[in-house]
């Protein structure tokens, strides 16, 4: 034996089970508490649907509206919100402790572009071989990066050594 299909969304028209409801008409004006049957008649007179807005209150609040048009407007609103939403990405810049000035400038130019786009930047400083003996050089470089971007970015994850690399994450202000 199969269960009846479950409807998603609010109850409407004959699906409203409460004996008495608080009716709001199509103009948004409160009509007061009345039997469900007379609220249904008012909705049919207006040529619209009777939709249960607040089912938890006592008595439930119902509204006369064109449900198809209402759903369409809700979908448009959600699509508009998705369109405006910006997904923040985490971009990575890889450095070495003995980076040359021109190479550093190229990396900072890329970081400026990432911050302008609203993305976060993960600065990874990789040590090789004997460079591991001088982690203070790496810390000095990351502090320089932090100072250079202080006015447009804030440190979200301060410099930390992880194995053979030092990591810092900056987020745009």
N, C-alpha and C positions, 0 to 999 in steps of 0.2 A: 504494500500500500504506500503510495507516494504522498508526501506532504504538499500542501498547496504552495505555489511559487511565492517567494517572498518579494514584495515590492520595495524598491528603494525610493527614498524621498518622502515627502509628507503625505498624510492621508488626505483624501479629497472626496467631495460629493458624498456618495452612499457609503464610503468606507469609514466615515466619521461615526464613532460608536457612542459618544457621550449623549445623554438625553437633553442636556442644556448646554449652550455655548455662548461665549461673548463674541458678538459679531462686529466686525469692522468693515464698512462698505468700500466700494471701489474708489471713493474719494479720500479714503483714509480717516473717515469720521467714525467715532465709536457709536454703535447703535444700541448697545446694552445687551443684557443677558436675555436669551430667548430660547424656545425649544429648537432643536436641530431641524425639524421638519420646516418650520417657518423660515429659518435661515437658508435652507436649500431652495425654498420657493423664491426668496428674494434674489438668490444667485441666478436661478433660471430666468427670472424676470429681466435681469440685467444682461442675460446671454453670456454669462461667465461661469467660472468654476468657484466652488466653495473649498478653500484650502486651509487645512489646520496649520496654524503658525506656531503656537505654543501648546504642546500637548500635555505638559507637566502641570500647568496651572489648574486651578479649580474655580470656575469651569474653564475648559480649554478655549483658547483664543483662535477664532477662525476669521478669514478675510476673503472677500469677494474679489477675484482677479482672474485675468486670462493666464492660465498656468503655462501654456505653450510659450507665450511671449515672455513670461517671467523666467522660464528655464533658459530661453535663448539669450536674454540679457545677462543672466548669471554666467553662462558659458563665455560670452564676449568679455565680461569683466575679468574672469580667470585668465583668458588668453592674453589680455592686455597686461595683467600683472606678470605673467610669464615672460612677455616680451621685454618689459622694463627691467627684469631681474638680471643682475650682473653676477656671473659665477666667478668668484675670486680664485685664480689659479696660483700655484706655487711654482715660480720660475727658479732655475738654479744657475748660479754663476760659480765657476770653478777657478780658484786662484792657486798660486804657488807662493811660498814664503819669499823667494828672491825674484819677484816679478819686476819687470822693467817699467819705467814710468809711462811710456807710450802704451804698452800692453794694459797697464792699469787704467789709463784714460779710456781706452776702447771698452773695457769691462764696465767702467762707471757710466759711460754713455748708454750702454745697453741697460744698465740698472735704472737710469733715469727714464728710459722709454717704458720699462716694465712698471715703474711707479706711476707714470702718467696714465697707463692703461688700467690702473687700479689693482694690479697684481702684487702678491707678496714675493719677496726674493729670498732664496736660501743661498747664503754665501758659504761655499765649501772650500776649505783650505787644505790641500793634500800635501803631506810630507813624504819625501822619499829618502831612503838610505840614511845618510848622516845628518840630514835636516832634522831628524827626530831628536837630536841632541840639543836643539835650540828652539823649543816651543815658544819661548818669549818673543822670537822674531815674528812668528805667526800671530801671536796675541797683539803685538804692536801693529801689524798690518790690519787686523780686524778692527782695532780701535781707531785706526786712520779711516777705514771705511765708515765706521759708525759716526765719526766726527764730520766727514764729508757729507753724509746724508742726514745729519741731525735735524735740519729744518724741514725736510720733506718726508722723512720716514722715522718710525719709532722702532726700537728693538723689541721684538716679540719673544725671542729666545736668545738669551745672551750667549756669547762665545763659550763653547764647551768642547773639550777634547773627547773624541770617540775613536779609539784605536789609532790609526795613522792619519786621521783627519780632524780638523777643527770645524765646527759648524755654528753658524749664526743665522737667525731668521729675522728679516726686516719687513715691516708692513707699512703701507703708505699712511700718512696722517690724514 
